[in-house]
Amino acid sequence: MIDLHADLNALLKYVDRYRKYLPISRPSVQRRMQYTYDNKPLESSSNSDVQKQWDLPPPCNISLAQSRDRAVGTLIGLAVGDAVGTTLEFLPRDRAYVKDMTGGGPFQLRAGEWTDDTSMALCLAETLLEKGDADTICFRNKLLEWYQHGYNSSNGVCFDIGNTTRFALEQYLTIGPGWSGNTAPETAGNASIIRQAPVSIFFRKSLSKAFYEAKKQCIATHGAAEAINSTQYLSYLLVHMINGSNKDFVFSPHVMPLQPRVMIINAGEYKQKTRDQIRSSGYVIDTLEAAMWSVWNTDNFRDAILLAANLADDADSVAATAGQIAGALYGYSGIPQEWKNNLVQHERIAKMAGELFDRAPEDTFL
């Protein structure tokens, strides 16, 4: 097991043990995906029967009603996790604890109010419903409305926005549509994974399209490779869960092109980690690992959210990401009723999730 904050060269050597989960072998592609160390490419699986799982149409092994329940749970789960986690946002771990949806936190929110995580997800959902894809210009314009005028906010004000997201929107205002997300590795924040749910619901019939559109919504604000790849990985998992995949399958290693740190998460090393070894910062890798760890170590939605939120630091984002995963796994019906009752704009968000599900385009290979 390796610390995900280890030096990149050490990580590149370490992930060689997981080469069987790489679907690619061409050195030129491996160099682009940073799968090399000491100028030597990693070897991918030699099994010719291994297919690119993310490129296959996802089988739906549950009823349409059950799948819809999971889809609505994915988006409502995001908002619920956000609303529960905001109480401990920015606090050091174990300074305080949350046991319910109580509000408060750094923005003194009312119980059930949510933060930027859900606001961005709603902007993304509207974009998908209006344009049929994660149209970058439409999505950015909606994010600007939120940033400048509090559009899609839980209280009419944009009171919280990440530094990289703010920079991206200001660059868009200055430079125009041609600007793409900052590619610097240190800008790999978690904004794109905390808002991912709508893409996976809408493109539930196509893993390849969901994988592609995850990148598209990410680069509206974040261009760092780890941010993009983490979002694609989460997208893949959510699509499978919405289509009925169980916990054991989802949390097992999958064959797909992944960045080194995401590859280690995919391999499941977080399963052996203790709470003290899990970080809950706004770094996309930390948020993704913490969310996966929280859902893996629990067996219901409520416990997953409370475990995630009580990691503190970027608590709302970790809980919102865990909420997407747990919501897709346990469904809308598995979310505590009192949390759904208290959630601001609950009916609107649930309706939007249902529309995304109902209007999902047929499977399209890229």
N, C-alpha and C positions, 0 to 999 in steps of 0.2 A: 504494500500500500504506500502511496506517495502523497505528499502534501501538494494540493493543486496550485499552491503559490510558489512551488519550487521553480528554479531556473528553467527556462524553456529548453535549453540543450539537454538538461537532465530528464525533462519530461519526454522529449523526443526519443531518447534512448529507452526510457521506461516503457513507452507505449508499443514498442516493438512486440511485446508479448501479446498484444491484442490485434495483431495484423490480420488474423482470421476474420475480423469483423469489417475489414475494408473491402468494398466491392470493386476496387480499381487496382491496376497493377502498372499502368504505364508511368515511367519515371517523370515525364513532363507534367502529368497531372498531379503526381505526388508532390512535386516541387511546388506547384501552385497551391496545393492544400497544406503545405508545410509538413509533409510526412517524411522529411529527410533529416539525417544528422550525419555530420562528418562527410557530407556530399554523397552519402549512400542511401538509396531509397529503401523504405520499408517494404517487405514482401506482403502482398495481400494473399487472401486465401487461394490455395491451389485447387480447391474443389470446384470443378467446372459446373457442377449442379447448383452451386450457390447463386441465387438470383438476387437482383437488387430489390429487396423487399419493399423499399419505399416507392418503387416504380410499378408495383402491381396494384390492381384495383382492390380495395379492402373488402374482404368478405363480411357481410352483415349477418351475424348468427343469433340475433335477437329480433323480436317483433318491431315493427315500425313505431308503435307506441312506446316501447321500452327504449328504443334508440332516441326518440324525441325527448323522453324524460332525461336521458343522459345529456343530450345537447343543451336543453334548458338549464340543467344542473351545472354545466360547464360555465356558462356566462353568469348565472346567479351566484354560483360558487365563487367566481372571481370577485364579484361585488361584496359578497358576504365576508370573504376573507379580508378584503381591503378594509371594510368597516370594523371588523374585529381587531385587526392588527394595528390600526392607526393609534390606538390607545398607548402603545409602547413605542411608537415610531421615534427614532433617534436616541432612545434611552440605552444605556449600557445594560448588558444582560444581567438579569436577576436583581436589578434595582427595584423592579415592581413586577407584578404578575397580573394577567388578565384571565378571567374565568367566564366571561360572557361578552356580549356586544354592549359596551358601556359608553362609547364615545370618549370625549376628552382628548388627551394627547396634546401635541404641540400646537394644534390649530383649534383646540377647544371645540371640537365638533359635537353635535348632538348624537345620541345613540342611533345608529343606522345610517348616518352620513358617511360617504366614502370620499376618496381622494382622487388624485390624478390618474391612478391606475385604471379606475372604472371610467373616468371621463374620456380617456384616450380610447378605451375599448368601445365606448358608445360611438365615438367619432368614426372609428374603423367599421363598426357594424353598419352605420348609416351609409358609409362609402360603398360597402359591398352591395347593399340593397339598391342603391341608386345607380351604380356603375357596372355591377356584375363582376368586379374584381377590385383589388386593393389599389385603385387608381391613385397614383402618388400626388397629383395636383389637388384632386378633390379631398383626399385625406389631409394633406397639409393645410388646405384652406379651412377645414373644419377644426383642426388643431389650433390654427391661428385665432379662430372665433372663440375657442375655449380660452386660450392664453390671454387674449385682449379683452374679451367681454364676458367670460364666465359661462360660455355655451356648454351644455352638457355637464355642468357642475352640479353637485348635490345641494349647493346652497346659493348658486348664482354668481359665485366668485371663483376665479382661478387662484387659489391660495397656496398651491403646491405644484412645483414643476421641477424636473431634474435639470441639472446644469447642461448636459449634452442635448437634451430636448429643447431647452430654451435657446441654446446657441444655434441649433439647426433651424429653428423657426425664424430667428433673427437673420441668419444667413439667407434663408429663402426670401425674406422680405427685401434684403439688400441686393442679392444676386439674381434671384428669380428661379424659375423651374429647373434650370440647368444644374443647380447645386445638388450634390448627393451627400449622404451622411458622412460625417467625419470618420476616416478609416484608421486613425491612430489607435494602436492597441489599448492605450490607457483610457480611451473613451468608451470602452465596452461596458456600458451601463446596462441596467436590466429593463429599460422602458419597453422594449419590443416583446419580451416574453410576458410581461405583466398584462399586456393588452391583446395577446394572441388569440384568445378563445373564438372571436367571431370568424376568423379565417378558417379554423378547423371545423367549425359547425357548417359554414357555407360550402366548403369544399370537402365535405365528408365522404363523397363518392369517388374522390380521386386523390390518392396519396401524392402523386407526382405534382398535381396542381396545387395542393395544399403546401407542399414543400417549396414550390416556386413562389407562391403568393406570400408565404411567410417571410421570405427574403425581401420581397417587394415592400411589404408594410414596414419591415425593419429599416430599410435604407431611407425611408422618408425622414428619419431622424438619426439613425445609427448605422455607420458603415463599417465598423470594426468587424473583422472576420469572426471573432468569437461571439459577438452579439448576433450576427446573422445565423451562424451555425447552431447556436443554442436555441434560437427561435424555430429553426427548421426541425431540430430534434424534438422539441416540445410539440410542434405541430403534428409530427408523425405519431407521437404517442396519443395525443388527444383524438385524432381521427380514428385510430384503432379502438380506443375506449368507447367513443360514441357509437361505433359499429358493433360493440358487444364484447370486445376482448377483455379477458379477466386480468386480475392483478398480476398473477404469476407470469403471464405472457408479456404484459406491458413492461414489467420491471426486469425482464430478462434481456440479455444483450441482443442488439439488432444489427444487421448488415447495412451500412450506409456510409457515405463519405462524411467523416467528422474531423473536426479540429482535435489536436491532442488532448486538451483538458476535457472536452465534451466526450471524446472517446473513452476516457477513464470513467466518467459518470455513466456512460452507456454500459460499460463493463460491470457496473454495480459495486464499485469499491466503497461507496457511501454506506452500504449495508453493514459493513464491519466497523463503522466509525461510531464513537461515543458523541454525546451532545457537546462536549468540550472541543471536539475536533471539527465541528460543523460551524462554519462562518455564516453570518446573515447580513452581509454588507450589500451595497447597491451594485457591486460588481456582478455581472450577469452569471458568471460561473458559480459564485457563492450563492446567489439567489436560487439558481436552478438546482444545485446540489442540496441546499437546505430544504427546498420544497419536496424534492424526491425523497429525502431522508424522512421527512415528517409524515408523508403519506405511507411510506413503506413500513414505518414503525407503529402504525395504528391500523384499526380495522373499521373505522367509521368516519364520517365527515367531521363531526364536531371535534373529536379528539385530534384529528389531523390538523385542523385549523388552530386549535389552542396550542398544540405542540409547536407549530410553525410560528405563531404570533409571539409566544413567550421566548423565542430566540432573540427577540428585541432587535435593536439597530434598525435596519430597514424592514421593520416588522410588517408593515402593511403590504409591502411588495412580496415578501416571502409568503405571507398568508394568502395574498391574492393569487400567486402562482400555485401554491398548494391547493387553493380553492378550485382552480380550474381542473387540476388533476383529480382531486377527490370528488368534485362535482361530476366529472365525466365518468368516474368509476362507480359512484354510489347513486348518481342521478339526483334530479330535483327532489324526488320523493325522499331521499336520504338526508336532505338538509333540514336541520331543526326548524320546526314551524315557527317558533317564536323569533328566530333570526330572520326568517322570510317576512314575517309580519312587521318587524321593525325596520326593515331595509327601505331606505328612501327610494322612491320610484320603482319599487318592486314589480308592480304590474307592468309598467312600461318596459322594463328590462326583460322580464319573462316573455312578453309579447314579441319583443324584437328578436330574442333567441329563437322563438317559434317560427318567425318569419324567415330567418336565416336557414333554419332546417327545412322548412317547406319549399323554399325557392332554390334549394341546392341544385346546381346544374349537373347533368349527367357526366359520368366519368369521361375525362379528356386526357389523353396521354400527350406529353410534351415532346 
